[in-house]
Amino acid sequence: EETGILVQFSYGGSAQCVSQILTVDKGDAFLPGDVMELDKLIENDKIDQQKPVVLHVPVLAVPAGNPAGITGIEDLAQAGVKVVLGDPEANPIGKLANKALKELGLFEKIEPNIVARGATVNELFTYLALKQADVAVIWEDNLVGNEDVELVQTSCFDNYIKTVPVASLKCSSNPEAANQFLEFVAGEKAMAVWEKCGFKPAMEAQ
């Protein structure tokens, strides 16, 4: 709407998207869930420009009504609690959950309760919404406007907040439009949309 340029989207886990870019050497811009997901593209000289956009805030989430009575991260180790986490090979939220739980000394206690690993954060949300799991680590923005899932207040992930970047790619067949997209996505007008969807500007991390 801003430029009249048609934008076509290809959705997938960050690792899947990176693999696709490296395999077919096509694409104009990339918006992963964490700036670290750009590392392989940088190593392969695929990034033209990049900008920080918003913060990705990890949270503990449960089905509406919190049927398992989860009050904090330690409760994930209780007998019978069904935990779903992201796939650490497929998405940033899976990598983050593994890292946080290990550094908190809880991973080995919680591991027997992990009933599924999701390739995308949307899969994790679906497990909760359908009450097929008691708790998951997802992003705060996933909760906006959704009544089927609720937040568990905890400070355990305060040191694990990530930055979402936008990058234009050197393999772009239309680099001018790609960089226009980059500038807009990280710009003031787009930030109003991001904030409406539950995100905080990346500048707040500074």
SVG drawing of the C-alpha trace seen along z (x, -y; Angstrom):
<svg xmlns="http://www.w3.org/2000/svg" viewBox="-11 -7 42 46">
<polyline fill="none" stroke="black" stroke-width="0.4" points="0.0,0.0 2.8,-2.4 4.8,-2.0 2.5,-0.1 5.1,2.7 3.5,6.2 5.0,8.3 4.9,12.1 5.5,14.0 7.0,17.4 6.4,18.6 8.5,21.1 10.7,21.7 13.9,19.6 16.2,22.5 13.9,23.7 13.9,20.2 17.7,19.9 18.1,23.3 15.8,22.2 17.7,19.0 21.1,20.9 19.7,23.7 17.9,21.8 19.7,18.4 16.4,16.5 14.6,14.0 14.6,10.3 14.2,9.8 14.3,12.0 12.6,11.5 13.7,14.2 12.7,14.4 16.2,13.6 19.2,11.7 21.4,14.8 19.4,16.6 21.3,14.3 24.7,15.8 24.7,18.5 23.6,16.0 26.4,13.6 28.9,16.4 27.8,17.1 27.8,13.4 24.1,13.3 23.1,10.2 23.1,6.8 21.8,4.7 20.2,5.4 18.3,3.4 17.0,4.2 13.2,4.0 11.5,5.2 12.1,7.3 11.0,10.9 10.1,11.6 9.9,15.2 7.1,16.1 5.5,19.1 2.1,19.7 -0.7,22.1 -4.2,22.9 -7.0,20.6 -7.8,21.3 -4.4,22.8 -5.7,26.3 -2.4,27.6 -1.9,24.7 1.4,23.6 2.8,20.7 6.5,20.6 9.2,22.4 9.9,25.0 6.3,26.3 7.3,27.7 9.1,30.5 6.1,31.7 4.8,35.2 2.2,35.3 2.7,31.8 2.7,31.9 5.3,29.5 5.8,28.5 8.9,26.6 10.1,25.4 12.5,27.6 16.0,26.2 17.1,27.2 14.2,25.3 13.4,22.1 14.8,19.5 12.2,20.2 13.3,23.8 17.0,22.8 16.1,20.2 14.0,22.6 16.8,25.3 19.5,22.7 17.4,21.1 16.3,24.3 19.9,25.7 21.3,22.5 18.6,22.5 19.6,26.1 16.1,27.4 16.4,29.1 17.1,32.6 14.2,32.4 11.8,31.1 12.9,33.2 10.8,36.3 7.7,34.1 8.3,32.8 5.5,34.3 6.3,32.5 8.7,30.2 7.2,27.7 8.8,26.7 7.1,23.3 5.9,21.2 2.4,21.4 2.4,25.2 3.2,24.6 0.3,22.2 -2.0,24.7 -1.1,27.4 -2.0,25.0 -5.2,23.7 -6.4,27.2 -5.4,28.2 -3.1,30.9 -0.3,29.5 -0.2,27.8 2.5,25.3 4.9,24.0 7.6,21.4 6.4,19.0 6.7,15.4 4.7,12.7 3.3,11.3 1.6,14.7 -0.8,13.9 -2.2,10.7 -5.9,11.0 -6.0,14.7 -8.4,15.9 -7.5,19.6 -4.0,19.1 -2.8,17.0 0.4,15.7 2.1,17.0 3.9,14.0 7.5,14.9 10.9,13.1 12.8,16.3 13.3,15.2 14.2,11.6 17.8,12.2 16.7,14.1 14.9,11.4 15.8,11.5 16.0,8.9 14.0,9.4 16.0,8.1 15.0,7.4 17.6,8.0 17.8,7.4 19.5,10.2 22.2,10.0 20.4,12.6 17.5,10.2 16.3,9.6 15.0,6.3 17.4,4.8 15.9,1.3 12.5,2.6 14.1,5.0 15.8,2.1 12.6,0.1 10.9,2.9 13.7,3.0 13.5,-0.7 9.7,-0.6 9.6,2.4 12.1,0.9 10.6,-2.6 8.2,-4.7 5.0,-4.0 5.5,-0.2 6.4,-0.4 2.8,-1.5 1.7,1.8 4.3,3.8 3.2,2.3 -0.5,2.9 0.5,6.6 2.2,6.8 5.9,6.0 8.2,3.5 10.7,1.5 14.2,2.9 15.5,-0.5 14.0,0.3 16.7,2.9 19.4,0.2"/>
</svg>
